[in-house]
Every structure is written in structure tokens, then in C-alpha cells.
């Protein structure tokens, strides 16, 4: 499942790119933070084109569950805030939904 690598790379690239704007606007960092953030968002979009799914909308739906998981990893690893039981429960539900979309038999 090489697609999972692309999904995870895409998720962390999107989160990092969006966080650069968050850091600038909400944390008072220099606007120069948006330069690497922009490249990170471009990398995110490119990674999503690499997943092994036939249609874009389905790729994005599957990505949604993985994005949520990666956001909670970011929350814990980068922002030093461990996810609570509600975060974990919500992510699990989303991953189940993404798995159904990914592994459902298609005719």
C-alpha cells in the first residue's frame, strides 16, 4: 500500500503548510513563514496525485480520515498537547469511514 505513504506525506505537508500561516497570523511569527508553507502546500497537492485511486473525489475522501489522524499526531508531537479520548474516538470513526471507502468492492 504505497498509497498510504503518499497520504501521510500529503497530510503532514498540508498541516505544516497551514501551520505556517497559523504561526504568522495567530502566533505573531514573521510573514516569511508563509514561504516554506506555500511550498509545503504545493508538495501536499502533488502527493495526492500519487495515490492509487481512480477518481479524485474518492482519493480526497480517503485522505480526510488520514488527515485527521495526522492532525492529532501533529497536535501531540509539535504542539505538545496529547489528544483526549474524544479526539481519539472521532479519529477512529473517521478512519473506519475512510477504510470503508478505500476497501469497498467496486464493480
C-alpha positions as a Markdown table, in Angstrom:
| # | Residue | x | y | z |
|---|---|---|---|---|
| 1 | Unk | 0.0 | 0.0 | 0.0 |
| 2 | Unk | 2.4 | 2.6 | -1.2 |
| 3 | Unk | -0.6 | 5.0 | -1.4 |
| 4 | Unk | -0.6 | 5.2 | 2.4 |
| 5 | Unk | 2.9 | 6.7 | 2.3 |
| 6 | Unk | 1.7 | 9.3 | -0.2 |
| 7 | Unk | -1.4 | 10.0 | 2.0 |
| 8 | Unk | 0.7 | 10.5 | 5.1 |
| 9 | Unk | 3.2 | 12.7 | 3.3 |
| 10 | Unk | 0.4 | 14.8 | 1.9 |
| 11 | Unk | -1.2 | 15.1 | 5.3 |
| 12 | Unk | 1.9 | 16.3 | 7.1 |
| 13 | Unk | 2.7 | 18.6 | 4.2 |
| 14 | Unk | -0.7 | 20.2 | 4.3 |
| 15 | Unk | -0.7 | 20.5 | 8.1 |
| 16 | Unk | 2.8 | 22.1 | 8.1 |
| 17 | Unk | 1.8 | 24.5 | 5.3 |
| 18 | Unk | -1.3 | 25.5 | 7.0 |
| 19 | Unk | 0.5 | 25.8 | 10.3 |
| 20 | Unk | 2.9 | 28.3 | 8.8 |
| 21 | Unk | 0.0 | 30.6 | 8.1 |
| 22 | Unk | -1.3 | 29.9 | 11.6 |
| 23 | Unk | 2.1 | 30.8 | 13.1 |
| 24 | Unk | 2.2 | 34.1 | 11.1 |
| 25 | Unk | -1.4 | 35.2 | 11.8 |
| 26 | Unk | -2.1 | 33.7 | 15.2 |
| 27 | Unk | 1.3 | 33.3 | 16.8 |
| 28 | Unk | 2.8 | 36.6 | 15.6 |
| 29 | Unk | 5.6 | 35.0 | 13.6 |
| 30 | Unk | 7.2 | 36.8 | 10.7 |
| 31 | Unk | 5.3 | 36.7 | 7.4 |
| 32 | Unk | 8.4 | 34.9 | 6.0 |
| 33 | Unk | 6.9 | 31.7 | 7.5 |
| 34 | Unk | 4.4 | 31.6 | 4.5 |
| 35 | Unk | 7.3 | 31.0 | 2.0 |
| 36 | Unk | 8.1 | 27.4 | 3.2 |
| 37 | Unk | 4.4 | 27.0 | 4.0 |
| 38 | Unk | 3.4 | 27.7 | 0.4 |
| 39 | Unk | 5.9 | 25.1 | -0.9 |
| 40 | Unk | 4.6 | 22.6 | 1.7 |
| 41 | Unk | 1.1 | 23.1 | 0.4 |
| 42 | Unk | 2.3 | 22.6 | -3.2 |
| 43 | Unk | 4.0 | 19.4 | -2.1 |
| 44 | Unk | 0.8 | 18.3 | -0.4 |
| 45 | Unk | -1.2 | 18.7 | -3.7 |
| 46 | Unk | 1.4 | 16.8 | -5.6 |
| 47 | Unk | 1.4 | 13.9 | -3.2 |
| 48 | Unk | -2.3 | 13.5 | -3.5 |
| 49 | Unk | -1.9 | 13.0 | -7.3 |
| 50 | Unk | 0.3 | 10.0 | -6.5 |
| 51 | Unk | -2.2 | 7.8 | -4.6 |
| 52 | Unk | -3.6 | 4.8 | -6.4 |
| 53 | Unk | -7.3 | 5.7 | -6.6 |
| 54 | Unk | -9.1 | 6.2 | -9.9 |
| 55 | Unk | -11.1 | 9.3 | -9.1 |
| 56 | Unk | -10.0 | 12.5 | -7.3 |
| 57 | Unk | -13.1 | 12.8 | -5.0 |
| 58 | Unk | -12.6 | 9.3 | -3.6 |
| 59 | Unk | -8.9 | 10.0 | -3.1 |
| 60 | Unk | -9.9 | 13.1 | -1.1 |
| 61 | Unk | -12.5 | 11.3 | 0.9 |
| 62 | Unk | -10.0 | 8.6 | 2.0 |
| 63 | Unk | -7.4 | 11.3 | 2.7 |
| 64 | Unk | -9.8 | 13.0 | 5.1 |
| 65 | Unk | -9.6 | 10.2 | 7.6 |
| 66 | Unk | -5.8 | 10.0 | 7.4 |
| 67 | Unk | -5.6 | 13.8 | 7.6 |
| 68 | Unk | -7.5 | 13.7 | 10.9 |
| 69 | Unk | -5.1 | 11.1 | 12.3 |
| 70 | Unk | -2.1 | 13.1 | 11.2 |
| 71 | Unk | -3.6 | 16.3 | 12.7 |
| 72 | Unk | -3.8 | 14.6 | 16.1 |
| 73 | Unk | -0.2 | 13.3 | 15.8 |
| 74 | Unk | 0.8 | 16.9 | 15.0 |
| 75 | Unk | -1.1 | 18.1 | 18.0 |
| 76 | Unk | 0.8 | 15.8 | 20.2 |
| 77 | Unk | 4.3 | 15.9 | 18.6 |
| 78 | Unk | 4.5 | 19.5 | 17.6 |
| 79 | Unk | 2.1 | 21.4 | 19.8 |
| 80 | Unk | 2.8 | 19.2 | 22.9 |
| 81 | Unk | -0.9 | 18.6 | 23.5 |
| 82 | Unk | -1.9 | 15.0 | 23.8 |
| 83 | Unk | -5.2 | 14.1 | 22.2 |
| 84 | Unk | -8.0 | 13.3 | 24.6 |
| 85 | Unk | -10.4 | 10.4 | 24.4 |
| 86 | Unk | -12.8 | 12.4 | 22.2 |
| 87 | Unk | -10.1 | 13.2 | 19.7 |
| 88 | Unk | -9.1 | 9.5 | 19.5 |
| 89 | Unk | -12.7 | 8.4 | 19.3 |
| 90 | Unk | -13.5 | 10.8 | 16.5 |
| 91 | Unk | -10.4 | 9.9 | 14.6 |
| 92 | Unk | -11.2 | 6.2 | 14.9 |
| 93 | Unk | -14.7 | 6.8 | 13.5 |
| 94 | Unk | -13.2 | 8.8 | 10.6 |
| 95 | Unk | -10.6 | 6.1 | 9.8 |
| 96 | Unk | -13.3 | 3.4 | 9.8 |
| 97 | Unk | -15.2 | 5.5 | 7.2 |
| 98 | Unk | -12.1 | 6.1 | 5.1 |
| 99 | Unk | -11.3 | 2.4 | 5.2 |
| 100 | Unk | -14.8 | 1.5 | 4.0 |
| 101 | Unk | -14.3 | 3.9 | 1.1 |
| 102 | Unk | -10.8 | 2.6 | 0.3 |
| 103 | Unk | -11.5 | -1.2 | 0.6 |
| 104 | Unk | -15.1 | -1.4 | -0.6 |
| 105 | Unk | -15.5 | -3.7 | -3.6 |
| 106 | Unk | -16.1 | -1.7 | -6.7 |
| 107 | Unk | -17.9 | -3.0 | -9.8 |
